[in-house]
Amino acid sequence: MQRSRLVIAANTLPVRRLDKGRQEGWTTSPGGLVSALAPIARDQEGAWVGWTGEIDVDREPFVHEGIRNIPVKVSLADYENSYEGVCNRTLWPLYHDAVGEPEYHRHWWRQYVDLNARFAETVASVTSANGVVWVQDYHLQLVPAMLRDLRPDVRIGFFLHIPFPPEDLYDRLPWRTEVLHGLLGADVVGLQTRSDTRNFMRVTVRHAGTKASGNTLQYGNRDIKAAAYPISIDTDRIEHVAADPAILEQTKTFRKQLGGGRRMILGVDRLDYTKGIDLRLKAFHQLLEDWPDAYRETVFVQLAVPSRERIAEYQTVRSHVEELVGQINGRYGEIGIAVVHYLRRSLPFEELVAMYRAADIMAVTPLCDGMNLVAKEYVAARLDDTGVLLLSEFAGAAAELRTAIHVNPHDVNGMADAMHRAFHMPEAESKRRMRAMRRVVRKHTIHAWARAFLDDLGG
Ligand code: GDG
């Protein structure tokens, strides 16, 4: 097997299969992580280990746009017990403040261990001597230690995209020591924020006997760096798209379709119960109740990208959101005029950017979120410094985007007031706030993020 000096391991490969029957082959997946890591992997003739998204399909490694893709076969049992079970019904809710109820099942866990072991073996077999491996996210928390056992010569990094929970929540996890042992196999553990980093360091002291000093954890005879590397976006790309005359035309078309001069609030999320879509809709409802005359001419557009649809909690949040949309439109809409426009699908990236440009207010109000890239993307798209960002204090992005209007997503009345305040903010103030945020996203890009992590890892 050919070996690479830089190997990325992630739940999914950076490509997805084009529809069968139409065109054979692969296309690069959209998304920030892929656009940040793909150029680095390409330059270094790197490899990417991950799942193709297909169940029970055995595929040989293949090269796509200069990156060697190494598929890991995922069986139905892997998918149901490890991916849907441990990843999305145990770890996802637990790490997100238990806003959903985590479930713990031994047979799920066994499959997670097994799948992590297969990832580690695959990575071990494709990494060159003294190479560098960067493991991504909560699906693969055991890989660092498993890989270290197989390949003590390689440098191992791990980055967690979701929050690391506080001690009292983390302690609930029946496999808390196993997970920590897995993560502590890395040389560098990256988290989204300083508070995630503190949480992580604390539990390793308590359950794994590490000694913490500054950003270093002493674990046995090794030193591990644990630090915050807040992820970001491809700012240049978004600015470039936002400046395209065709996108401006699209923006105008959206505004016209929404009713000419009507003011617009936008929400863009995966349809996930952590994103606070329902409470945000309730806040909009409250706004209309409190000031019916002032907001008769306002529309709320919610883009909700379908996600994890087989899981019951996701079906529940979907029906709840759809019920609220119906209630608000039933109460405030008129024939031919909806006040909430709800799209349960994803838009092409260019149209998404046009939406960002069309929105007077962007409401990003998750109950808990590792970072939230949508908030940063909105800021990057506001080339003329107009627009107001409402941002949950429980999104990792709040630590950097300090001049957004910070809201408590559990406080429906408070959010309605914040919407009201945003609509009445003097232009000089909203521009000053937006300019400050734009400086942040221009400086801290996804490329700077990847470089900072790999420099610390020695990659
Ligand atoms: C996890 C963490 C962390 C959304 N709708 C459309 C579309 N999107 C794109 C956005 C954005 C991405 O999806 C969503 O990223 P988020 O960061 O908001 O959220 P998660 O999916 O939960 O991501 C999160 C992230 O990992 C990175 O570390 O920030 O906290 O939960 O980029 O643009 N893209 C297109 N059409 C859509 O309709 N093309």
Residues whose N, C-alpha, C, O or C-beta is under 5 A from the ligand:
A	BS01	GDG	H161 I231 R270 V305 R345 S346 L347 P348 F349 L352 D369 G370 M371 N372 L373 V374
